[in-house]
Amino acid sequence: MGVSAPLVLATAVVTVTLGPAATSAAAQTPTTPVNVTVQTPGATRGPASGLSEIKTNAGCGRGALISGGGINQTIDTATASNGNHVNGTEPSPDGSTESTGTPGVVATDVARWLALGGSGAMVDSSFSTTAFALCLTSNLITHTQVVMNRLTGPTTASTPAVAVASCPTTTVLLGGGARTTPANTGSLKPIASYPTFHNAAHDFGHKAAVDGDTHPDSWAAVGLNGGGSGTTPNTTYAYAICSQPGIDTTGVTVTVRSHEVSGPTTATTSQTTTTSCGPADGTLISGGAAISGGNPTTTDFTAPGSQGDHLNGSFPSNTTGTPVGNGTTTAASWTAFTHTGGADSPHTYSDVWALCAHTSSGPAPRPIPAPGAIPAPRPVLGSTPVPGGTTLPRLPGPITIPAPIPGGVTTPTTALTVIEVPLPLGLGGIAIPITHVALSDGTGTVQSQDGSTTLGGPTPVIAGLAFGPICVLPTGSHSLTAVFTPTNPTNVAPLTSNTVTLSF
């Protein structure tokens, strides 16, 4: 069911007879994205010999911290491409050192990213590896830490080994990476690197975070030995990049975007799969990729259909899967680059994840004098039917509005509150936006939006308040904002409110 037109054209606030309505968000500072710049030095050629690897890195400028990173490989289309694969994609304190010792917090305020490309028995002169660093600047997340965990394995051919690193309590997961060793085992490789949760519902990291999840707390790495010689001392490493303890992260929202497609299933074939941050999700801060047996968000991770399947990339991109360039500040998509080996691979899937973040840590709004109460709006005459036979009476109780700010302030403060009422029978729910505009001359209109979708038409601001429109929303997650447009834009600045996230 799509977004409906407004149910009523009056300035009454209503609820339904299903029980008390829930206010999903109080007034808060407008949300702002974190700032991320992608740094990449370009391609490094190699490996030039069989059963070996090359190492390259990308780094952040002064004052920026790694939130995530990526890797992309150039491969030939000939048989040699079957063995070229990702060996690792991970944070590094100096662009060379790897954290492979004792599990736990292994580094702080890391500003470089390592990309490691490995070869099979055959090589080609076209092989190369490119590193990507996602460099975060934020007035809230000012320090980070890297948590590493490792697992001995895989110890059996074609059986995945899952290592999971988890962020400490009260910190926020920003991104993560994966690594397998030793580097000279051509059939050993990380085939997955993804966000997850350290809880029973996700089998403590063996199931990945699903599209729309918020605040994952862990990062998983999956190693696979495709059947070549040597199963010991194979080791799989997972890296989680987290905010440091002591930072108040209550204003940070991290959202997962993920996508899965079938394939590649034919021998010596590559495929790219892309997912993107939505308009209400904020800024792309990291991502992950996998080649799997399918459904990694609902079942424990399973191996793909052939022993030789591998990753050739996990990187920030545009919506068509093209890697972004050095200095990009608007990256919003993440791409997984997957490849089969020398045999057909039935029941194989490509998976990709993006982590997106915004904060509500912008400048505090100007103090507002104590609000005065106004009577509740009069009920709409009669009643308005909604699906399921529910009727809409008026909202009980008084509603308060902020008094105007004196002094001819030219920048308004807007705060969005949403009354949400679930409907029976899985029909979604009713959302009633209420926008407060604190301004001495706050004349204008407010347009409510669900992401990039317009909800009804503009609503006039009366005595500092704009009510509605009352809308029936379908089941699923919604991100509502309100855009204030002043009557006189030369004297008063437009402004977008905070984002209210709700689900039915």
N, C-alpha and C positions, 0 to 999 in steps of 0.2 A: 504494500500500500504506500503510495507516495504522500508527500506533504500536502495537506488540504489547504483550501482557502480558509480565511478566518471564519469562525463559526458565528460570531456576532459582530456588529459594527457599532457597539457602544463602549463607553469607557468604564464598564463595570468589571470588577475582578470576580471570578467565579470559581467554584470548586464543585466536585461531584459527590454523590452520596455513597462512595465506596469507603469512606473513612477519612481521617485527617490528611490533608495534602502536605507534602514535604517540600520545604524550601531547600533547593539543592546547592545554593551558594550565597554567602553573605557578601556585602560590599567589600571589595578589595582593590588593591592597586592594579591597574590594567596590566595584562600579561605582555611580556616582551620576549622576543627570541634571544637565545644566546648567540654569540657570534663565532662562526667557524670559518677558517680559511684553509683550503686544501693546498698542501705543498708537495710537489713531486719533482725530482731531479731529472726525470727522463729515464730511458731504458739503459740497462747494463747488459752487455752481451754475455751469453753463456747459458748453461755449462758447455764447455768445449770438449769434455771427455765423458765417457760413460760412467755411470754409478758415482756421480759427484754432485756438488752443488755450488751455487754462487750466492753471495750475500750482498745486498744493496740496502740503502736506507734513505729515508726522507726526514727532515727536521723542521721544527717550528722556530719562529723568530723569538726574540726576547720578549718575555711577558706572556707568552702563549704556552699552553699545556696540551699534551696529547689527550684527546678524548676517544680516538679510535684510529685505525689505519687500514691500509689495504695493499693488495698485490695484484699485478696483472702480468701475464706472460705472452710473449709472441712465440707462436709455434708454427711449424710447417704443416702442410696438409698431407705430407707423405707419411710413410710408416713410422719414421722416427718420432713423429708427434705423439705416438701412443705412450712413450715413456717420459716425456717432459711433463713435470708436475710441480705443484706447490709443495715445498717442504716445510714452510713455516711462514707465519705472518704474526708479528708480535711486537710489543713495546720494548724499547731498549734505553738504558740511561745515557748511552753515549754513541749510539749508532753502530756498535760492534758487539758489545757485551750482551750475552744471553743469561737470563736468570733461570738456571737449571739445577740449583742446589736445594736447600731445605725449603719445603713448602711454607707459605705464609706471605706476609708483606715483604716484597723483595726490592721495592724501589718507591720513591716518592717524587712527585713533580716531574715526571718523565716528559721529555720534549722531542724524542726521536722514535722512529718506527722502522723495524727491520722487515725486509722481504727476502725470503730464501727460496730459490728455484732449484729443483733437483732434476736429474736425468735418469733414464733407464739405461739399457745396454747400448742404445744407439743415440747419436746426437746429430744436430744439423746446424749449419752456420747461421741460420735465421733465428735461433733461440735467443731470447732475452727476457729479463725480469725488470719490472718497474715497481717502485715503492710509492705509497701515498700516505701522507700524514695529515690527519684532521686536527687542526690546531685551534683550540678553544680559548676564547677570552670571555670572561663573565665577571660581573661584579658580585656574584654570589659564590660560585665555585672557583675559589682562588688557589686551592691546593688539592692535589690528587695523590693516590697511592695505587700501586700495582700489587694484586694478590695472585700468587701462583699456586697451582696444585698439579700434581703429577700422578701418573698411574703406570705401573709396569705392564707393558703390553702395547700392542696386541701380541698375545702368546700363541695364537692359533691362526692359521691362514684363513682369510675371508671372514673372520669374526671381529667386529668392531670393538675397540676399547674406548670407553667414554671417561674422560677426566673432567672434573667440574671445580671451578674456583668461585668462591662466594664472597661478596662484599660484607664487611662488618655491619652489625646493626646500626641504624641511624645514618648510614651513608647511602649514596646513590650510585648505581651502576651506570657508567657512561659508555663502555665498550669492552672489547676483549680480543683475544687472539689465540692461535693454536700453533703447536710445533710437535714434530716427531723426530726422534733420533734412534739409531745412528743415521748419518746422512748418506752413507755409502751403500745402503740397502735399497736398491732401485725400486723394489715393489712396496716399500713402506712409505706411507704418506698420510697427512691429515686430510680427511675427506669431508670434515664438517667443522664449523666454528660458528656458534650461535648463542643468543641470549636465552636464559631460562630462569627457573625459580628453584630455590633450595627448599622444596616442600614435597609432601607425599603425593599431591595431585600431579606433580611433574616428575614423579619418581626420582626426586632429588637430582634433577638435571638431565635425566635420560630422555625426557620429553621436552621439546623446545617451546618457547613462548609463542603464542598464536597472535595473529593479526588483531590489533586493537587492545591487547594487554597493556597495562601500565605498570611501571616500576618493577621490572624484573630485577633480581638481586644477584644473579650468578651468570657465569659464562662457561659454556661447555666446548670441549675439543674432542673430536673423534678421530682416532688413528685406525688405519687399516693396513694389514699386510696382505698384498694381493696374491701370495702364494710363492714368492721367491724364497731364496735360501735365507735362513736366519730368523729366529723369533726371539732371541735373547741376545743382548739386553735391550730389546725394543722398549721405548718409553714415550708416552704421550703427555704433553704439557698443555694445561689450560691457563690463560691469563685473564683476569678481570681488572678493568680500570675503574676505580671507585673514587668518589670524593673522600677527603680526609675526615676523620672524626672531629667533632667540635664545630663543624660548619652547620648552621641551621639551613637544612634543605627542604623545609616545609613548603617553600615557594617554588620548588622545582617539580615539573611534570615530565616524565619520560614515557613515551608511547612507542609501542612496537608495531611495525608494519611488516607483513610477510606475504610471500606468494610462492606457490608451487605449480610446476608444470611437468607433464610427462616427458621423458627423454633425457639425454640422447639414448637411443636404443640400437643404433647401427654401429658396427665397428668403425674405428678411426673417424669419429664424428664429434664435432663440438657444438655447444649450444650456450646461449646467454639467456638469463632470466632476471627481470628487474622489478623492484618495488619502490614506492616513493612515499615521502612524508606528505600528508595532506595539509591544506591551508591552515587548519587549526592546530596542527601537531607541533608547530615550531620548526626548529632548525635540525637538519641532518647532523648527527654527532658521531655515528659509527654504523657498522653493518656487519653482516655475516653471510655465509654461504654453505651449501652442502650438496653433495650428490648422494642419494639415498635410495632405500627401498620403498619410500613413500610414507606420507602421513606422520612426519616426525613430531608434529604438535599434538597428536592424539594417541600415539603408541610409542613405546620405547624405540629408540633409534635402531634401524635395521640397515644392513649393508645393501648397496646397489646390486644390480643383476649380474655383474661381471667383475672378476678379480682385478682387472686392469683399469676400472673406472677411477677418475681422479678429478681434482680441481686444477684449473689453470688460472683462476682469478677470483677475487672478491674485492670490489673497489667502488669508490664513488663515481657516479656517472650521470648522464642525462637520461631522459625517459626512454630513449631507444637503446640504451646500453653502451653508449660511447663514453670512454673514460673522460673525466673532466681534466682541464689543464691546470698548470701551476698558477697559484694565486686566485683560484676560483673562490668566491665568497657566497655563491648562490646555489651550491649543489644541494639537491633535494632527493636524489635517487641513489639506489645501491644495486649493483649488478653482480650476479654469480656467473662465472665462466666455467662450464663443466665439459668433460670430454670422456669418451669411452676409451678402452684399450684396443687391442687387436682382435677382439671378438665381439659379436653382437651381445647386447645387454638388455634382455627383456625385464620388464617390471622395474625400470630405473626412472628416477625422478630428480629434477633440479629444484633446489629450494634457496630462497634468499630472504634476508631480514634487514630491516633498517631500524635504527633507533633514532627517535626524534625528540627534541627537548625544547621547552620554553620555561621561563621563570616569571614570577610576579614580584620581582625585587627592584622595580624601577623606583623613581623618586616618590616619596610619600605625598599623597594629596594634601592640599592646604587644609588646615583644621577648619571644621565646619561648626558653626554655633549649634547649640542644643536644638534638636528638631522639635517642631510643634506638631500636634496631632490634628488630623482632619477627620471628619466622619467617614465611615465606610461608604463607598459608592452605593447608590440605590440599585436594587436588583433589576436585572433585565426583565421586562414584563413578560409573563409567561415563562416558558422554559425552552431550552434548546436541546433537541435530541442528539445523542451521539451513539455510535455503534454499541450494540448490546442493550439498548433500552435505558441507558443511564441518563438522568436529567441534570441540568446545571443550575443550582441556585446560587445566591450571592455568597461571597466569602465573608464569614463572620468576623467581627472585631474591627478596631480602628487600624488605620494605616498611617504611618508617620512619614513625613518628607523633611528633608533638610531645609533649613531657612536659607535664603539667598546669601551668598558671600558679599559683604559690602566692599566698596572701593572700586567698582568697575573692572572686575577681573576679566581678562580677555581670553583666558584659556579655561574651558569648562572642565569640571571633574564629573565623569560618568561612572555609575556603578550599576551592574546588572544583577538582578535577582530573578530566579525562575521558580514558579510554583509548578510542580510536576505531579501528575495524577495517573497512575497506571490504569489501563482499561482491562476488562476481563477478556477471557478467551484468546489471549495472545494477540490482541488487536493493536498493541502499541500503547500510547498514552497521550494525555493532554499536557501541553506545555503553555504556560502563561508568563511571558516575559514582562517584567516591571523594571523600567529604567529610571534611575534617579539622575537628574542633571542639576548640579550645584553651581549656580551662576546667577549674578545679579540681574542679568538680562538673558535668561536661558530660553528665549523663544526660538522655535525651530521644530524639526521633526526627528524621529528616531526610526531607523530601519533595522528590524531584527533579521538575523541570518543564522542558518544552520550550516556551518562550514562556508561554502561558497554559494549555497542555495538561499535565495531570498524567501522570507516568510511573510506572506501578505504584502501590504503596502506600507508606506510611511505612516507613523503614528504621531500626532501632534503632542508637543510637550505642554502640559497645563499645570501651572503651579509647581514646576520642578519635577513632574512625573509624566511618564509615558506608559500607558497600559496596553498590553497586547502586542500583536494580535493573538487571539486564542487559536491554537493550532493542534490538530491531531497528527502526531508523528508516528511513523512505523516502528516496529521492533528494531532494536539495535542501539548503537552508540551515537550520540549527537553532541555537537559542540556549538553552543549558541553564543552569539555576540550581538551587540547593539551599536549601531553607528549613528552618532548625533550629527545632524547637519543644521547649522544655524541659519536663521532667516537672513542675517546680515553677515556674510562670510568675511567681509573686509574688516570687521571689528572683533569678531569672535571666531576662534579656531574650531574646526570639526575635530571629533575625537571618537575613537573606537573603545568600547568598554572592555572590562575583563571578560575572559572566556569561561562559560559555565558548561561543564561536561556532565551529561546525564545519559542513562540507559533505560530502555523499556524492554 
